[in-house]
Amino acid sequence: MATETVAKPRTSMRVGVQKFGTFLSGMIMPNIGAFIAWGLITALFIEKGWIPVPQLGGFGTNAEGVANTGLVGPMITYLLPLLIAYTGGKMVYDVRGGVVGAIGTMGVIVGAGIPMFIGAMIMGPLGGWTMKKLDAIWHGKIRPGFEMLVNNFSAGIWGALLAMLGFYGISPLVTAFSTGAGNVVQFLVNNGLLPLTSILIEPAKVLFLNNAINHGVLTPLGIQQSLEQGKSILFLLEANPGPGLGILLAYMFFGKGLAKASAPGAAIIHFFGGIHEIYFPYVLMKPVLILAAIGGGMTGIATLAITNSGLVAPAAPGSIIAVIAQTSRDSYVGVILSVLLAAIVSFLIASVILKSSKTPVGDTEEDTLSAATSKMEAMKGKKSSVSSALTGAGAGGVAVMAGPIKNIVFACDAGMGSSAMGASVLRNKIKDAGFPDVTVTNASIANLSDTYDVVVTHQDLTERAKPVTSSAVHVSVDNFMNSPRYEEIVELVQRSNTAGTADGGSAAPAAAAPAAGAPGEAAETAAKAAAAPSDILVAESVVLNGSATTRDAAIDEAGQLLLARGAVDNDYILAMHEREESVSTYMGSFLAIPHGTNAAKDHIMKSAVSVIRYPEGIDWNGKQVKFVVGVAGVNNEHLHILSSIAKVFTNKSQVAQLEAATSVDEVLELFGKVNA
């Protein structure tokens, strides 16, 4: 995972908003079933519903003249906010945090005259976090036998105090915020400006920033509006599937290659499954297509406003099925028109853009759908659940695995630097997932054989690896340190090997190592190298402030340090440049590891590694690099140090220390016992 220090220059704000939105979504999404239940009860049984029932809808009086309570009011006033608060508190501090958060939320609910969804989103996590901090104060200090007494009374006392805080403090603030936000929305509606929100919402969706807006503001305000008016337009500002459908239809008619071929399947998943992120890579391939999404979104919102249509509850996921199910009784025409017109406008704009493009989308390497999907997953911060439907890779391979995965190979041109680093990161992830017997090795593409279950390569090398490993599942990556594909591979291993355990599959990986051929021997050699003292990395080969300002100059600087050690000759440095021209050695996390081609191994006299830090960064094929590690390895002796470097660059605190290091000894210490 990219370190926090690395991410700050470009993405810290976006990532922060994503995390905040994800947290809000984490409180709402597990409880969507309750929202749907409330929406169905409201649509069916209220006075203006399909089947008005006073006792359920909460209108009219009973035989004794007492007003009917019904289900609608209590559910939205108490059940839904308490579920949200409990979920939020549990996310912070397990069940104990959930209980305390729910207690505190009761104070906000009773103190306000409106549904307290925003209050629940505040009090739930606040209750869990404060309870966690309080427990830490007396952790380990309670006499044996008194733990239950202290735990129960501390939660009860603190929960009661939070309830009072919610009643007197949080409730008035949230009420004022809700009133103000509602006035803003009403102003936009009254002045015909609500469609302009698409200018913010549609780009935010593609950048995965929409959850903070949708679940933090629109859903709570929509619930309040629905309670007062029986429906709300706010539920469809973000959930309308029309804009995405229009873009996918345009690709079906005017796209090229894989983009055109995959668009029909993506359209079905998007429109009926409600997984909107499946169309994001199509926009990322041609960013100007965001205009089509905005145009479609504005059209849909304008249609809803003109026809005075809306939903009774959130539509989640944003499937046309969920949208129709939550549509108000008097809004079917308006809602269906909003989806249809949004799709038509989006389709027309996207078609013009695709047809007028000088370079047909999908014809060049830069515009490939797989590259756009990887970019989408990188922005999301994790693997997409629908990415295999776009690229045909990864998770889609799970269904065709005949047995447990025994061996995985990470292949690159030389089989030395990039593949070793990637294999180390992947090996640790698979080990942490509970599958230490799965063999993860590295090799050059020239030494591959069709004996592997999974082959991982840089996206520029995948086509070279496929012919000699045709029976394997192939996974392409473009970031060696923190590719979302690694999570995909771990999931593949979990599914395949769990299913194969009953047949004794778990015992197979240990026996599979010899079958790996050269890579298996490489792993054995690496183990021997790790057991014997060496001088692969020495103080003379560490530079804290490199002088190079360009990629090629940095490669020369790293190569000269290897040359000064007597580890390589001048031809090896030339081969380092040759390797860089064929496939970039950028690893992610501001790290590059330039090394020679496979043919240049004869120019290596002994194993050595050089480390250079560039505090201001260097442009490395459009990526910023601050750390350059030059690599030369005889008989794969460098694998141990590359593994140690990989561990450093996947650890936030260690990278921060590396960036702040003021001496060479600090750098050597951070890399651990790499020469042991």
N, C-alpha and C positions, 0 to 999 in steps of 0.2 A: 504494500500500500504506500502511496506517495506520502512523504513526511509532511508534517505541518509547515516546517520551515521552507520546504521546497514549494509548497502549494500557495503560499501567501502572495507572491508577486502577481499572480494572474487569477487565481480561482478562490481565494479564501472567502470572499464575500458571497460568491455564488454557492460554494459548498456549504457555507454557514446557513444560507437561506434554505438550501436543499435539506440539510439536517433538521432545521426547525420545522419545515414542512413535513418531513418524514415522521417526526415525533408527533405532530398534530394528527397526521394521518393514522399513526399507530394507535391513537386513542379512539378515532372514529371508526376505522374500517372493521375492527373485530366486532363492533356493535351494529353494523349495517343491517343485520337481520332484524334487530329490534326496530330500527328506523322503518324498514319495509313493513313490518307487522303493524306499526302505528299508522303508516301511510295507507295500508289496505283497510284497516279498521275505520280510518277517517273517511276514505273514499266511499266505503260501503254504507256506514251506519249513521253519519251525521245527518242533520236535518235536510241538507241539500244533496245527500249521497244517493247511491243507487238503490239501497234498501234501508231507508230511514228506520232506525230502531231507537226510541228515546232512552231506554235503559243502557244501551251500549254507546250511542252517539253523544249522550250527555245533554239532552235538551228536553224541555217540557218538565212535567212533574208527575209523581206517582199518585196512587189513589188517595194518599193522605195529604196531598198538596205539597210534598217536599220535592225540591228540585232534584232531578236525576243527576247523579255524579258522572256516570258513564265511564268508559275506558280512555277516551281520547285525552281529556284534560289531565288525569293523574299520570298517564304514561309519559306525556311530554313534559309535565312539570317535575315529576319525581324520578320515574324509571330511567328515562334516557340520560338526564344529567348525572344521575348516580352511577349508571353503567360507565359513562365516559370518565367520571372522576375515579372510580375504582380501577379501571384499566390504566389510566395515567399514573396513579399511585403505584400500581403493581409493576409498571414498566420501570419505575425508579427504584422501588424497594420491595419487590415481591408482594405477597399477600398482605403482609403487615402494612406496607405502604399504601396498598389499595384500600384497606379498611379505614386507616386514618384519613386518607384523602376523601373518602366518601362521607365520613363524619363531618369534616370541615365543610364540605360542599352543602350539607343540609342547612348550614347557617346562611349561605348565599341564596339558596332556593327560597327559604322562608323570608329572607329580608328583601326579596325583589318581587315585583308583580309581573315579571315576564319570564319565559323559559331561560334558565341559566346555563346555557351550553358553554359560553365563553367563561363564565365563572367556574364551571366544572373543569375546564381545560387548565385553569389557573390553580384551583384549590387541590385537584387530584395530585398532580406532580409535586406541588408545594408541600402537601401533607406527607407524601412519601419521602421527599428529600429531607425535610426537617426531622422526621422521625428517625431516619437513617443517621443523621448527624447527632441527634440526642442519644441514640443507642450506643454510638461510638464513644461517648463520654464515659459511660460506666461499663463498657465492655471489659470483661475479665475481672471486674471488681465486685461482682455480686457473690455473696456467700452461697455455697451449694445448698440446694433445696428451696431457695428463694427466687430462682429465675422466673418461674411462671408468675409469681405474685408481682414482681417488679415489671415484667414485660406487659402484663395485662393492665395494671394500673397506670403505667407510663403512657401506654397507647390511649387509654380512656381519658386520662387527664389532659394529655396534649390534644387529643381529638376534640374535646369539649372546648378548650381554649381556641382552637382553630375555627370551630363552629361560630364562636362569638366574634372572632376576627372577621370571618366571612359575613356575618350578619351586619356588623357595624362599620366595617372598613371596606371589604372587597365589593360587597353588594352594591353600594351607591356608586362606586367607580365604574363597575361593569355596566350598571344600568345607564349611566351617563354616556359611556362609550357606545352602547347598543343604540341608544336614542340618537346620538350624533351620526353614527354610521347609517342608521335607517333614514335619517333626514337627507344624507348625501345621496343615497340610492334613490329616494323619492324625488329629489331635485333632478337627478339624471333622467328619471322616467318622465317627469313633468315637462322637461325641456327637450325631450327626444334625443338625449345624449348617451343613453345607456349602451347603444351599439359600439360606441367608442372604446368601451372596456375591452373589446376584442384585440385592440392594438397592444394591450398589456398581456391579456390572458393567453392568446395563441402562441406568441414567442415563449412565454413562460412555460407552457406545456412542453414544448420541444426541449427546453433546457431543464426540465424536471423541477421547476420552481413553482408549479401551480398548486401544490398541496397546501402551502402556507396561505395562499389566497382562498382556495376553495374550502378547505376544512377549518381554516382559522377565522374566516369572515363570512363567506357566502352561505355556507351551510347553516351556521347559527342564525344569521339574519333571515335566511329563507324559512327556517323552522318557525321563527317568530311571526313572519309575514303569513305563512300558511295557517298558523293558528288563528290569526285575526281575519284573514280573507278566504281561507279554504284552499289556497294555492299560492305558488310563488314562481316568478320568472327566474329568480336567482339560481334555482337548481339546475337550469339549463345553460347558464352562461359558459360553463366549462365542459359540461358533460355531453353536449350536442355532438353526435357522431357524424353529422353531415359534412363539416369541413374536411375531415380526414378521409372520408369516403370519396369525396370529389377528387382529391389529390391522387388516391390510389386508382380511381377510374381513368384519370388522365394518363397514368403510367401504363395502364392496360392497353390503351389505344396508341400512345405516342412514345412510350419508353423503349428502351433497347435492352437486349441481353437478359441477364438474370433479373434486373429490375422489372422488366415487362413480364417475364415468366412467373415471377413470384407475387406480382401485384394482386391477381385474383384471389389467391389463398389468403393474402394479408387483408384484403378487403372483407372477406368473410369473418376472419378472426376479429377485426376491428369493429365491424358493424353489428354482428350478432353476438360475438364474445365480449365486446366492450373493452378490449385491451387496446387502448388508444396508442400506447407507445410503439406499436408495431409499424405505424406510418412515420414515426420520427426520422428513421434513417433515410427515407425517401426525400424528406425535406432537407436533411443534412447533405445529401448528394448535390442538391441544387438549392442553396439557402434562400435564393430569391423567391422560392415557392412559398415562403412564409406569407407572402402577399396574398396567395390564394387562400391560405388558412384564415387570414385576417378578414378577407373579403367575404368568405363563407360564414365566418362567425358573426360578423356584423349583420349580414343578411338574415341569419337565423334569429338573432336577438331582436332586430327590427320587426320581423314577422310576429314574434311573440308579443311585442309591445303593441303593435297595431291591432292584433286579434284579442288582446287582453287574455292571453293563455299562460298556463304554467303547470307545474307539477305539485302534488300534495306532499311529497317527501323526496329526499335525495335519490337519484338514479345511480346506483353503484353496483357493479361497474357500469360504464357509460354505454351499455348495449341498447339497441333499439327496443329490445324486449323489456328491459328494465324501465326505459323511458315511457313506453306505452303503459306498462303496469302501474306507474306512478302518476300518470296523467289525470288531471282533474276532469270530472264528468263533463264540464262544459268547454273543455279545451282540446279535444281530440283533433279537430280540424286544424286549429292553430299550431299545435305541437307537430303534427305530421307535416304540415306545410313548412314549418321552420326547419325541420330536418331535410326535407326534399329540396327546398330553395337554397339552403346552405350548401348542399352537395352540388347542385347545378352551378351556382356561382363559383364555387371553389374549383369545380371541374373546368369551367370555361377559362378561368384565369390561368390555371395550371396548364391547360392544353396550349394556350397561346405561348406561355413561357417555354414549354418543352419543344414545341414546333419551331420557335424562333431561335432556339439555342444553336450557336455555331457548332458546338461539340455535342453530339447526341449523348444524352445522359445514359451511362452504362457502357459506353464504348471504350473508355480509357481507364487506366489503372487508378487514377485519382478519383474517378467517379464510381468505382465499384461499390456494389451494395454491401459487400462484406466489410469494406473499409468504413463505410458510413455507419454500419451496425456497431463496429468496434468503437467508433467515435461516440455513438449514442450511449453505449455501455460505460465508456470512460466517464462521460458526463454524469451518468446516473450513479456511478460509483460501485456498481455490481453487475453481475450478469443479468441480462434480460430473460424473463421466462419465455419469451416468444422469439428469441433471436434465431433459433434453429429453423423456424418457419421461413425466415428470410434468406439464410445462408446455406441451409442444409447441413450444417456442421454441428458438432458438439452434442447437445442433448439429444438431437435426433439420432445419434449413433447408439444411444442406449438400447433402443428397440432391436437393433440388429446384432448385438453382442451375444454370441452363442454360449459363452461361459464367463467365468470370472476373469478380470484383467490381471495378468501376471507380470508383464513388463511394459514399461513406457520408455521411449527414447526421445530425447530432445536433440534434434539434428540441425547443424549449421554447415557452412561451407567447409570450415577447417576442423570442426569438432573440438575446438580448444576453448575459446573464450565465451562467446555468446551462449552456446549450448550448455557449457558447464555452469554458467551463472543461472541460466533458466532452469536447468535440471536441479540445481541446489534449492532454489526457491520452491519449485514444484514438489520436490522430495519432502521438504519440511511440511508443506501443506497437507500432503497425503499422509504423512506420519502423524501429524496432529489430528487428522480425521479418524485415526484408529486403524490404519492399514500399513503398518511398518514392513510387512512382508512383500509389498508391491515394489518391484525393482524399477528404479528410475535412473537411467544412465544417459550419457551424452555420446554423440558420435558425429563424424563427418558424413555428409550425404554420400560420398564416394564409398564409404564402408558399410552402408545400410544393407540389410537383407530382409527378406519377407518373413521375419520371425517375431515381430513385435505386435502387440495388441493396439497400442496407441502411438502415433508419431506426431510430435510437436515441432513445428518449424516456423521460421519467420515467414510472413505472408508472401514475400518475394521468392521464397525457395520451395514453397509447397508443391508446385507443379514438377519440380525436379525430383522431389522425394516420392511422389505417388507411384511412378512406374515400377520402382524396385520394392515397394512396400504396399502393394495393391490390396492386400487382405486386411490392412490395419485401418483403424479410424484415424483420420487426419485432422489435426487442429492447427489453425493458422493464428499467429499472434503478431502484434506489431510493437509490443512493449514487453521486454523480457523480465522486468522487475515486478510489475503489478498488473499484468494483463487480466481482464475479467474472464478470459478463457480458462485460467487456472481453476477458478471456482467451478467452471463447467466440467473440467476433467475430474475434479474431486467428486462431484455429484455422480458422474459416470461410474467412477470406481465404487462409490457407495452402493449404487443401485445394482451394478453387475456382480460385485463380490458378495453382497448380502444375499442376493438370490442364489449364488453358487455355493454358499457355505454348506448347505445340506448335502451336496455331492462331494464334499471334501475339497472344494475349491480353495479353501483357505490355506491348505497345505501346499498348494502348487507353486506359489511364487518363489519359495525358497529354492525349489529345484529348477526354476526357470532361468536363474542367473547364468549358468554355463551356456544356455542356448542363445544368449544374447551375443555371443561371439566376442568381438573386439571390445565393445562397450563393457561387457562383464569383466574382461581382463583389465580394462581401464579402471573400473571401480576397485578391483583388487590392488592394482598398482597404487591408486590413490590412498588406499588404506595403509599400504606399506609406507608410503611417503609420509603419511600422518604420524606413523609410529617412530620414524627415525628423524634425528635432528637435521635441519637443512638451513640454507641461507637464501631462500627464494626472495624474501623481502628484507632488505637491510636499510639502515638509516640513510645511506648515501643515495638511495633510490627514491627518497620521499622529498618532495618539494612543496612547501606550504603556499608559495605565491608564484605560480607559473608566469612566464613572460609572454607566452603566445597569445595572440588575439584572434586567430582564425582556427578552423578545424584542422586544416593541413599542417599548420605550424604547431599545433598541439600534438598531433601525431608524431611529427619530427622530434619534438621535445621529449615525449615519452620514449620514443625509439632510441634517442641519443643516450638516455640514461641506461637502457638495456645494453647498448653498444659499449658504453663506458665500463660496464660490468664484465665485458667479454662474453656476454651471453649470446649475442647475435652478431651477424655481420651487416654491412650496408644493404645487401640485397634483401634482407629480412624487413628493413624499414620500408623499402620500396614495395614489398609485398603487403605491408600494413596499409599503405595507401591503396593498393590494388583491391584489397579486401573491402575497404571502406567504400570504394566506388561501386562494388557489386551489391553489397548489403550493408546498411548502416549498423554500426556497433553501439548505437545509443541504446541504453538499457532501461531508461526511465529513471525518475527520481534524481535528475541532474547528473547521471553517471554514464560514462562511455568507457568501453574497454577495447581499444584498438589492438588488433593482433594480425598476424600474417595469414596468408591463404594456406590451404592444406599442402599445396605444392612447395611451400617455403619452409617446411619442417627441417629440410636438410641444412638450412642456414641458421639453425639454432644449435649453439654449442653446449649450453646448460640452461636449466630452468631459472627464470628470473621474472620479477614483477616490479614495475615502477608506479608510483602514485604521485600525481600532481594535482594540486588544488588551485582553482581559478576563482577567487572570491567574487569577481565581477561577472563571471559567466562568459561562455563562448557560444556563438551561434553554430549549432551542429545540425546542419540540414533542416533549419527551421525550429530545432529544439534547443533549449538552453542547457548547457552543460557546465557544471562547476567542478566535477571530479573526473579526471582522466586516469585510467589504470592501464598501463601498457603491459601486455602479456606475452611471454614466450615460454613454452613448456616442452620438455623432453619426456616422453613416455607418460604424459599426463600428470607429471609431478605437481603441476600448478593447481590441480583440482581442489586440493584442500584449502589453499588460500582464497580461491574464488568462492568457495562455499562460505568461508568466514566473511568475505566482503559482502556477499549476498545477505548474510544475516545482519550485518551492520546497516545496510541500506534498506532493510525492511523493518528497522527498529527506529521509532521516532526519536527517542531520547539519545540514542547513540549517534544518529546523523546530526542532531543538534550539537552534540559534543564535538563531532568531527568538524563541523563548520566553525566552531568556536575555538578549536585547538590552536595553541600558541607555540607548540614545540613539536618536533618530529617524534619525540618519545611518546607524546600523547596519542599521535596517530598510530604508532606501532602497537601501543597498548590497547587501543580501541579495536584493532583487528584481531586481538587475542593471540593465542599461541599458534600463529600460522606457520611458524618454523619448527614447531615441536614434533 
